Amino acid sequence: MRDIEADLPPYCDKSRIAILAYRPVAHGALTNPSGRLKEAMGEISREHGGKIPVQVALNWLLNKSKVVFPIPGASRPERIVENAGAVDWSLDAEDIGRLGASTD
């Protein structure tokens, strides 16, 4: 975890300050993960009806805090549809734990 992620979001939650997550899928790195993260996202995808990595990543961010608002890219119309697939479902605590363990 980056240092800023340990301190800033809890402060913003407490103070009710919005955080705009610019480029929330890490310049595309989370749309095509590798290693342990790819494995964890694959398991989560199967458990949640075939969600793609960008949907898992955006859902994780949306569930992280009530004050974090991602601004995902939408360079093509199909990207908008993909991004919209990140809502109307939620990762559970086990999913979030698997993702966190995969990025350590």
Summary of the structure (lengths in Angstrom):
residues: 104
radius of gyration: 13.5
end to end distance: 7.2
largest distance: 36.9
contacts: 266
relative contact order: 0.19
helix: 57%
strand: 8%
